[in-house]
Amino acid sequence: MEGALKTIGVTLDGDGPWYALISREVPAKPLPATGRSVGIDVGLTTFAALSNGELVANPRPLKTARIAVERALRKVSRRKRGSRRRGKARRLLAKTHAHVRNIRKDFHHKTARAIVQTYDRVAVEDLNVKGLARGMLARSVHDAGWSRFVVILTNKAEEAGREVKRVDPNGT
């Protein structure tokens, strides 16, 4: 492993496995300049619409795994509180939700990496996601995970020496 070691931690995830978290300070590896810029308009029907006309499809991981999540929830609700069977059902539900979380995280990382490698400057809407997540479309907004995507995009851009700017969503 390269870089200076900063911290080490061990954690138990809710769905069962243990994880070792190792933080290292690694110098940034700037990518060669492309001279291209893009604006990103996030949405629900398509995850993102780029200013060059390219559309990024929304994978909707929670919607596709809805049946498995509902079955796991029913299994938990049928079990007696405090029982071992309920504990097993809760772990099954946690695994189902972890699977959805991992699909979403993988999609965000791959999309952000592709954008950072292609463009020098990226403009993203500065949406009030908390406010949008309280309305009628809350489930879809949470399933898209826009905030986490912008954080991942910003981190990857910083690592690659790119620029991400948040812009006012009015008129985008």
Contact map, one row per residue, 1 for C-alpha under 8 A:
1110000000000000000000000000000000000000000000000000000000000000000000000000000000000000000000000000000000000000000000000000000000000000000000000000000000000000000000000000
1111000000000000000000010100000000000000000000000000000000000000000000000000000000000000000000000000000000000000000000000000000000000000000000000000000000000000000000000000
1111100000000000000000011110000000000000000000000000000000000000000000000000000000000000000000000000000000000000000000000000000000000000000000000000000000000000000000000000
0111110000000000000000011100000000000000000000000000000000000000000000000000000000000000000000000000000000000000000000000000000000000000000000000000000000000000000000000000
0011111000000000000001111000000000000000000000000000000000000000000000000000000000000000000000000000000000000000000000000000000000000000000000000000000000000000000000000000
0001111100000000000001111000000000000000000000000000000000000000000000000000000000000000000000000000000000000000000000000000000000000000000000000000000000000000000000000000
0000111110000000000011110000000000000000000000000000000000000000000000000000000000000000000000000000000000000000000000000000000000000000000000000000000000000000000000000000
0000011111000000000111100000000000000000000000000000000000000000000000000000000000000000000000000000000000000000000000000000000000000000000000000000000000000000000000000000
0000001111100000000111000000000000000000000000000000000000000000000000000000000000000000000000000000000000000000000000000000000000000000000000000000000000000000000000000000
0000000111110000011110000000000000000000000000000000000000000000000000000000000000000000000000000000000000000000000000000000000000000000000000000000000000000000000000000000
0000000011111000011110000000000000000000000000000000000000000000000000000000000000000000000000000000000000000000000000000000000000000000000000000000000000000000000000000000
0000000001111101111000000000000000000000000000000000000000000000000000000000000000000000000000000000000000000000000000000000000000000000000000000000000000000000000000000000
0000000000111111111000000000000000000000000000000000000000000000000000000000000000000000000000000000000000000000000000000000000000000000000000000000000000000000000000000000
0000000000011111100000000000000000000000000000000000000000000000000000000000000000000000001001100000000000000000000000000000000000000000000000000000000000000000000000000000
0000000000001111100000000000000000000000000000000000000000000000000000000000000000000000001101100100000000000000000000000000000000000000000000000000000000000000000000000000
0000000000011111110000000000000000000000000000000000000000000000000000000000000000000000001000100000000000000000000000000000000000000000000000000000000000000000000000000000
0000000000011111111000000000000000000000000000000000000000000000000000000000000000000000000000000000000000000000000000000000000000000000000000000000000000000000000000000000
0000000001111001111100000000000000000000000000000000000000000000000000000000000000000000000000000000000000000000000000000000000000000000000000000000000000000000000000000000
0000000001111000111110000000000000000000000000000000000000000000000000000000000000000000000000000000000000000000000000000000000000000000000000000000000000000000000000000000
0000000111100000011111000000000000000000000000000000000000000000000000000000000000000000000000000000000000000000000000000000000000000000000000000000000000000000000000000000
0000001111100000001111100000000000000000000000000000000000000000000000000000000000000000000000000000000000000000000000000000000000000000000000000000000000000000000000000000
0000111110000000000111110000000000000000000000000000000000000000000000000000000000000000000000000000000000000000000000000000000000000000000000000000000000000000000000000000
0000111100000000000011111000000000000000000000000000000000000000000000000000000000000000000000000000000000000000000000000000000000000000000000000000000000000000000000000000
0111111000000000000001111100000000000000000000000000000000000000000000000000000000000000000000000000000000000000000000000000000000000000000000000000000000000000000000000000
0011110000000000000000111110000000000000000000000000000000000000000000000000000000000000000000000000000000000000000000000000000000000000000000000000000000000000000000000000
0111000000000000000000011111000000000000000000000000000000000000000000000000000000000000000000000000000000000000000000000000000000000000000000000000000000000000000000000000
0010000000000000000000001111100000000000000000000000000000000000000000000000000000000000000000000000000000000000000000000000000000000000000000000000000000000000000000000000
0000000000000000000000000111110000000000000000000000000000000000000000000000000000000000000000000000000000000000000000000000000000000000000000000000000000000111100000000000
0000000000000000000000000011111000000000000000000000000000000000000000000000000000000000000000000000000000000000000000000000000000000000000000000000000000000011100000000000
0000000000000000000000000001111100000000000000000000000000000000000000000000000000000000000000000000000000000000000000000000000000000000000000000000000000000011110000000000
0000000000000000000000000000111110000000000000000000000000000000000000000000000000000000000000000000000000000000000010000000000000000000000000000000000000000001100000000000
0000000000000000000000000000011111000000000000000000000000000000000000000000000000000000000000000000000000000000000000000000000000000000000000000000000000000000000000000000
0000000000000000000000000000001111100000000000000000000000000000000000000000000000000000000000000000000000000000000000010000000000000000000000000000000000000000000000000000
0000000000000000000000000000000111110000000000000000000000000000000000000000000000000000000000000000000000000000000001110000000000000000000000000000000000000000000000000000
0000000000000000000000000000000011111000000000000000000000000000000000000000000000000000000000000000000000000000000000110000000000000000000000000000000000000000000000000000
0000000000000000000000000000000001111100000000000000000000000000000000000000000000000000000000000000000000000000000001111000000000000000000000000000000000000000000000000000
0000000000000000000000000000000000111110000000000000000000000000000000000000000000000000000000000000000000000000000000111100000000000000000000000000000000000000000000000000
0000000000000000000000000000000000011111000000000111000000000000000000000000000000000000000000000000000000000000000000101110000000000000000000000000000000000000000000000000
0000000000000000000000000000000000001111100000000110000000000000000000000000000000000000000000000000000000000000000000000111000000000000000000000000000000000000000000000000
0000000000000000000000000000000000000111110000011110000000000000000000000000000000000000000000000000000000000000000000000111100000000000000000000000000000000000000000000000
0000000000000000000000000000000000000011111000011110000000000000000000000000000000000000000000000000000000000000000000000001100000000000000000000000000000000000000000000001
0000000000000000000000000000000000000001111101111000000000000000000000000000000000000000000000000000000000000000000000000000100000000000000000000100000000000000000000000000
0000000000000000000000000000000000000000111111111000000000000000000000000000000000000000000000000000000000000000000000000000000000000000000000000000000000000000000000000000
0000000000000000000000000000000000000000011111100000000001000000000000000000000000000000000000000000000000000000000000000000000000000000000110010000000000000000000000000000
0000000000000000000000000000000000000000001111100000000011000000000000000000000000000000000000000000000000000000000000000000000000000000000000000000000000000000000000000000
0000000000000000000000000000000000000000011111111000001111000000000000000000000000000000000000000000000000000000000000000000000000000000000000000000000000000000000000000000
0000000000000000000000000000000000000000011111111000001111100000000000000000000000000000000000000000000000000000000000000000000000000000000000010000000000000000000000000000
0000000000000000000000000000000000000001111001111100001111000000000000000000000000000000000000000000000000000000000000000000000000000000000000000000000000000000000000000000
0000000000000000000000000000000000000001111001111110111100000000000000000000000000000000000000000000000000000000000000000000000000000000000000000000000000000000000000000000
0000000000000000000000000000000000000111100000011111111100000000000000000000000000000000000000000000000000000000000000000000000000000000000000000000000000000000000000000000
0000000000000000000000000000000000000111100000001111110000000000000000000000000000000000000000000000000000000000000000000000000000000000000000000000000000000000000000000000
0000000000000000000000000000000000000100000000000111110000000000000000000000000000000000000000000000000000000000000000000000000000000000000000000000000000000000000000000000
0000000000000000000000000000000000000000000000001111111000000000000000000000000000000000000000000000000000000000000000000000000000000000000000000000000000000000000000000000
0000000000000000000000000000000000000000000000001111111100000000000000000000000000000000000000000000000000000000000000000000000000000000000000000000000000000000000000000000
0000000000000000000000000000000000000000000001111100111110000000000000000000000000000000000000000000000000000000000000000000000000000000000000000000000000000000000000000000
0000000000000000000000000000000000000000000001111100011111000000000000000000000000000000000000000000000000000000000000000000000000000000000000000000000000000000000000000000
0000000000000000000000000000000000000000000011110000001111100000000000000000000000000000000000000000000000000000000000000000000000000000000000000000000000000000000000000000
0000000000000000000000000000000000000000000111110000000111110000000000000000000000000000000000000000000000000000000000000000000000000000000000010000000000000000000000000000
0000000000000000000000000000000000000000000000100000000011111000000000000000000000000000000000000000000100100000000000000000000000000000000000000000000000000000000000000000
0000000000000000000000000000000000000000000000000000000001111111000000000000000000000000000000000000000100000000000000000000000000000000000100110000000000000000000000000000
0000000000000000000000000000000000000000000000000000000000111111100000000000000000000000000000000001101100000000000000000000000000000000000000100000000000000000000000000000
0000000000000000000000000000000000000000000000000000000000011111110000000000000000000000000000000001000000000000000000000000000000000000000000100000000000000000000000000000
0000000000000000000000000000000000000000000000000000000000011111110000000000000000000000000000000000000000000000000000000000000000000000000000100000000000000000000000000000
0000000000000000000000000000000000000000000000000000000000011111111000000000000000000000000000000000000000000000000000000000000000000000000000000000000000000000000000000000
0000000000000000000000000000000000000000000000000000000000001111111110000000000000000000000000000001000000000000000000000000000000000000000000000000000000000000000000000000
0000000000000000000000000000000000000000000000000000000000000111111111000000000000000000000000000000000000000000000000000000000000000000000000000000000000000000000000000000
0000000000000000000000000000000000000000000000000000000000000001111111100000000000000000000000000000000000000000000000000000000000000000000000000000000000000000000000000000
0000000000000000000000000000000000000000000000000000000000000000111111110000000000000000000000010000000000000000000000000000000000000000000000000000000000000000000000000000
0000000000000000000000000000000000000000000000000000000000000000111111111000000000000000000010011000000000000000000000000000000000000000000000000000000000000000000000000000
0000000000000000000000000000000000000000000000000000000000000000011111111100000000000000000000000000000000000000000000000000000000000000000000000000000000000000000000000000
0000000000000000000000000000000000000000000000000000000000000000001111111110000000000000000000000000000000000000000000000000000000000000000000000000000000000000000000000000
0000000000000000000000000000000000000000000000000000000000000000000111111111000000000000110110010000000000000000000000000000000000000000000000000000000000000000000000000000
0000000000000000000000000000000000000000000000000000000000000000000011111111100000000000000010000000000000000000000000000000000000000000000000000000000000000000000000000000
0000000000000000000000000000000000000000000000000000000000000000000001111111110000000000000000000000000000000000000000000000000000000000000000000000000000000000000000000000
0000000000000000000000000000000000000000000000000000000000000000000000111111111000000100100000000000000000000000000000000000000000000000000000000000000000000000000000000000
0000000000000000000000000000000000000000000000000000000000000000000000011111111000000100110010000000000000000000000000000000000000000000000000000000000000000000000000000000
0000000000000000000000000000000000000000000000000000000000000000000000001111111100000000000000000000000000000000000000000000000000000000000000000000000000000000000000000000
0000000000000000000000000000000000000000000000000000000000000000000000000111111100000000000000000000000000000000000000000000000000000000000000000000000000000000000000000000
0000000000000000000000000000000000000000000000000000000000000000000000000011111110101100100000000000000000000000000000000000000000000000000000000000000000000000000000000000
0000000000000000000000000000000000000000000000000000000000000000000000000000111111101100000000000000000000000000000000000000000000000000000000000000000000000000000000000000
0000000000000000000000000000000000000000000000000000000000000000000000000000001111100100000000000000000000000000000000000000000000000000000000000000000000000000000000000000
0000000000000000000000000000000000000000000000000000000000000000000000000000000111110110000000000000000000000000000000000000000000000000000000000000000000000000000000000000
0000000000000000000000000000000000000000000000000000000000000000000000000000001111111110000000000000000000000000000000000000000000000000000000000000000000000000000000000000
0000000000000000000000000000000000000000000000000000000000000000000000000000000001111111000000000000000000000000000000000000000000000000000000000000000000000000000000000000
0000000000000000000000000000000000000000000000000000000000000000000000000000001100111111100000000000000000000000000000000000000000000000000000000000000000000000000000000000
0000000000000000000000000000000000000000000000000000000000000000000000000011001111111111110000000000000000000000000000000000000000000000000000000000000000000000000000000000
0000000000000000000000000000000000000000000000000000000000000000000000000000000001111111111000000000000000000000000000000000000000000000000000000000000000000000000000000000
0000000000000000000000000000000000000000000000000000000000000000000000000000000000011111111100000000000000000000000000000000000000000000000000000000000000000000000000000000
0000000000000000000000000000000000000000000000000000000000000000000000010011001000001111111110000000000000000000000000000000000000000000000000000000000000000000000000000000
0000000000000000000000000000000000000000000000000000000000000000000000010001000000000111111111000000000000000000000000000000000000000000000000000000000000000000000000000000
0000000000000111000000000000000000000000000000000000000000000000000000000000000000000011111111100000000000000000000000000000000000000000000000000000000000000000000000000000
0000000000000010000000000000000000000000000000000000000000000000000000010000000000000001111111110000000000000000000000000000000000000000000000000000000000000000000000000000
0000000000000000000000000000000000000000000000000000000000000000000010011001000000000000111111111000000000000000000000000000000000000000000000000000000000000000000000000000
0000000000000110000000000000000000000000000000000000000000000000000000000000000000000000011111111100000000000000000000000000000000000000000000000000000000000000000000000000
0000000000000111000000000000000000000000000000000000000000000000000000000000000000000000001111111110000000000000000000000000000000000000000000000000000000000000000000000000
0000000000000000000000000000000000000000000000000000000000000000000110010000000000000000000111111111000000000000000000000000000000000000000000000000000000000000000000000000
0000000000000000000000000000000000000000000000000000000000000000000010000000000000000000000011111111100000000000000000000000000000000000000000000000000000000000000000000000
0000000000000010000000000000000000000000000000000000000000000000000000000000000000000000000001111111110000000000000000000000000000000000000000000000000000000000000000000000
0000000000000000000000000000000000000000000000000000000000000000000000000000000000000000000000111111111000000000000000000000000000000000000000000000000000000000000000000000
0000000000000000000000000000000000000000000000000000000000001100100000000000000000000000000000011111111100000000000000000000000000000000000000000000000000000000000000000000
0000000000000000000000000000000000000000000000000000000000001000000000000000000000000000000000001111111110000000000000000000000000000000000000000000000000000000000000000000
0000000000000000000000000000000000000000000000000000000000000000000000000000000000000000000000000111111111000000000000000000000000000000000000000000000000000000000000000000
0000000000000000000000000000000000000000000000000000000000001000000000000000000000000000000000000011111111100000000000000000000000000000000000000000000000000000000000000000
0000000000000000000000000000000000000000000000000000000000111000000000000000000000000000000000000001111111110000000000000000000000000000000000011000000000000000000000000000
0000000000000000000000000000000000000000000000000000000000000000000000000000000000000000000000000000111111111000000000000000000000000000000000000000000000000000000000000000
0000000000000000000000000000000000000000000000000000000000000000000000000000000000000000000000000000011111111100000000000000000000000000000000000000000000000000000000000000
0000000000000000000000000000000000000000000000000000000000100000000000000000000000000000000000000000001111111110000000000000000000000000000000000000000000000000000000000000
0000000000000000000000000000000000000000000000000000000000000000000000000000000000000000000000000000000111111111000000000000000000000000000000000001100100000000000000000000
0000000000000000000000000000000000000000000000000000000000000000000000000000000000000000000000000000000011111111100000000000000000000000000000000000100110000000000000000000
0000000000000000000000000000000000000000000000000000000000000000000000000000000000000000000000000000000001111111110000000000000000000000000000000000000000000000000000000000
0000000000000000000000000000000000000000000000000000000000000000000000000000000000000000000000000000000000111111111000000000000000000000000000000000000000000000000000000000
0000000000000000000000000000000000000000000000000000000000000000000000000000000000000000000000000000000000011111111100000000000000000000000000000000100110010000000000000000
0000000000000000000000000000000000000000000000000000000000000000000000000000000000000000000000000000000000001111111110000000000000000000000000000000000010010000000000000000
0000000000000000000000000000000000000000000000000000000000000000000000000000000000000000000000000000000000000111111111000000000000000000000000000000000000000000000000000000
0000000000000000000000000000000000000000000000000000000000000000000000000000000000000000000000000000000000000011111111100000000000000000000000000000000000000000000000000000
0000000000000000000000000000000000000000000000000000000000000000000000000000000000000000000000000000000000000001111111110000000000000000000000000000000010011001010000000000
0000000000000000000000000000001000000000000000000000000000000000000000000000000000000000000000000000000000000000111111110000000000000000000000000000000000000000000000000000
0000000000000000000000000000000001010000000000000000000000000000000000000000000000000000000000000000000000000000011111110000000000000000000000000000000000000000000000000000
0000000000000000000000000000000001111100000000000000000000000000000000000000000000000000000000000000000000000000001111111100000000000000000000000000000000000000010000000000
0000000000000000000000000000000011111000000000000000000000000000000000000000000000000000000000000000000000000000000111111100000000000000000000000000000000000000011000000000
0000000000000000000000000000000000011100000000000000000000000000000000000000000000000000000000000000000000000000000000111110000000000000000000000000000000000000011110000000
0000000000000000000000000000000000001111000000000000000000000000000000000000000000000000000000000000000000000000000000111111000000000000000000000000000000000000001110000000
0000000000000000000000000000000000000111000000000000000000000000000000000000000000000000000000000000000000000000000000001111100000000000000000000000000000000000000111100000
0000000000000000000000000000000000000011100000000000000000000000000000000000000000000000000000000000000000000000000000000111110000000000000000000000010000000000000111100000
0000000000000000000000000000000000000001110000000000000000000000000000000000000000000000000000000000000000000000000000000011111000000000000000000000000000000000000001111001
0000000000000000000000000000000000000000000000000000000000000000000000000000000000000000000000000000000000000000000000000001111100000000000000000000000000000000000001111000
0000000000000000000000000000000000000000000000000000000000000000000000000000000000000000000000000000000000000000000000000000111110000000000000000000000000000000000000011000
0000000000000000000000000000000000000000000000000000000000000000000000000000000000000000000000000000000000000000000000000000011111110000000000000000000000000000000000000000
0000000000000000000000000000000000000000000000000000000000000000000000000000000000000000000000000000000000000000000000000000001111111000000010000110000000000000000000000000
0000000000000000000000000000000000000000000000000000000000000000000000000000000000000000000000000000000000000000000000000000000111111100000000000000000000000000000000000000
0000000000000000000000000000000000000000000000000000000000000000000000000000000000000000000000000000000000000000000000000000000111111110000000000000000000000000000000000000
0000000000000000000000000000000000000000000000000000000000000000000000000000000000000000000000000000000000000000000000000000000111111110110010000000000000000000000000000000
0000000000000000000000000000000000000000000000000000000000000000000000000000000000000000000000000000000000000000000000000000000011111111111011000000000000000000000000000000
0000000000000000000000000000000000000000000000000000000000000000000000000000000000000000000000000000000000000000000000000000000001111111110000000000000000000000000000000000
0000000000000000000000000000000000000000000000000000000000000000000000000000000000000000000000000000000000000000000000000000000000111111110000000000000000000000000000000000
0000000000000000000000000000000000000000000000000000000000000000000000000000000000000000000000000000000000000000000000000000000000001111111000000000000000000000000000000000
0000000000000000000000000000000000000000000000000000000000000000000000000000000000000000000000000000000000000000000000000000000000011111111110000000000000000000000000000000
0000000000000000000000000000000000000000000000000000000000000000000000000000000000000000000000000000000000000000000000000000000000011111111111000000000000000000000000000000
0000000000000000000000000000000000000000000000000000000000000000000000000000000000000000000000000000000000000000000000000000000000001001111111100000000000000000000000000000
0000000000000000000000000000000000000000000100000000000000010000000000000000000000000000000000000000000000000000000000000000000000000000111111110000000000000000000000000000
0000000000000000000000000000000000000000000100000000000000000000000000000000000000000000000000000000000000000000000000000000000010011000111111111100000000000000000000000000
0000000000000000000000000000000000000000000000000000000000000000000000000000000000000000000000000000000000000000000000000000000000001000011111111100000000000000000000000000
0000000000000000000000000000000000000000000000000000000000011110000000000000000000000000000000000000000000000000000000000000000000000000001111111000000000000000000000000000
0000000000000000000000000000000000000000000100100000000001010000000000000000000000000000000000000000000100000000000000000000000000000000000111111100000000000000000000000000
0000000000000000000000000000000000000000000000000000000000000000000000000000000000000000000000000000000100000000000000000000000000000000000011111111100000000000000000000000
0000000000000000000000000000000000000000010000000000000000000000000000000000000000000000000000000000000000000000000000000000000010000000000011011111110000000000000000000000
0000000000000000000000000000000000000000000000000000000000000000000000000000000000000000000000000000000000000000000000000000000010000000000000001111111000000000000000000000
0000000000000000000000000000000000000000000000000000000000000000000000000000000000000000000000000000000000010000000000000000000000000000000000001111111100000000000000000000
0000000000000000000000000000000000000000000000000000000000000000000000000000000000000000000000000000000000011001000000000000000000000000000000001111111110000000000000000000
0000000000000000000000000000000000000000000000000000000000000000000000000000000000000000000000000000000000000000000000000001000000000000000000000111111111000000000000000000
0000000000000000000000000000000000000000000000000000000000000000000000000000000000000000000000000000000000000000000000000000000000000000000000000011111111100000000000000000
0000000000000000000000000000000000000000000000000000000000000000000000000000000000000000000000000000000000011001000000000000000000000000000000000001111111110000000000000000
0000000000000000000000000000000000000000000000000000000000000000000000000000000000000000000000000000000000001001100100000000000000000000000000000000111111111000000100000000
0000000000000000000000000000000000000000000000000000000000000000000000000000000000000000000000000000000000000000000000000000000000000000000000000000011111111100001100000000
0000000000000000000000000000000000000000000000000000000000000000000000000000000000000000000000000000000000000000000000000000000000000000000000000000001111111110000000000000
0000000000000000000000000000000000000000000000000000000000000000000000000000000000000000000000000000000000000001100100000000000000000000000000000000000111111111000000000000
0000000000000000000000000000000000000000000000000000000000000000000000000000000000000000000000000000000000000000000100000000000000000000000000000000000011111111111100000000
0000000000000000000000000001000000000000000000000000000000000000000000000000000000000000000000000000000000000000000000000000000000000000000000000000000001111111111000000000
0000000000000000000000000001110000000000000000000000000000000000000000000000000000000000000000000000000000000000000000000000000000000000000000000000000000111111110000000000
0000000000000000000000000001111000000000000000000000000000000000000000000000000000000000000000000000000000000000000100000000000000000000000000000000000000011111110000000000
0000000000000000000000000001111000000000000000000000000000000000000000000000000000000000000000000000000000000000000000000000000000000000000000000000000000001111111000000000
0000000000000000000000000000010000000000000000000000000000000000000000000000000000000000000000000000000000000000000100111000000000000000000000000000000000001111111100000000
0000000000000000000000000000000000000000000000000000000000000000000000000000000000000000000000000000000000000000000000011100000000000000000000000000000001001100111110000000
0000000000000000000000000000000000000000000000000000000000000000000000000000000000000000000000000000000000000000000000001111000000000000000000000000000011001000011111000000
0000000000000000000000000000000000000000000000000000000000000000000000000000000000000000000000000000000000000000000000001111000000000000000000000000000000000000001111100000
0000000000000000000000000000000000000000000000000000000000000000000000000000000000000000000000000000000000000000000000000011110000000000000000000000000000000000000111110000
0000000000000000000000000000000000000000000000000000000000000000000000000000000000000000000000000000000000000000000000000011110000000000000000000000000000000000000011111000
0000000000000000000000000000000000000000000000000000000000000000000000000000000000000000000000000000000000000000000000000000111000000000000000000000000000000000000001111100
0000000000000000000000000000000000000000000000000000000000000000000000000000000000000000000000000000000000000000000000000000111000000000000000000000000000000000000000111111
0000000000000000000000000000000000000000000000000000000000000000000000000000000000000000000000000000000000000000000000000000000000000000000000000000000000000000000000011111
0000000000000000000000000000000000000000000000000000000000000000000000000000000000000000000000000000000000000000000000000000000000000000000000000000000000000000000000001111
0000000000000000000000000000000000000000100000000000000000000000000000000000000000000000000000000000000000000000000000000000100000000000000000000000000000000000000000001111
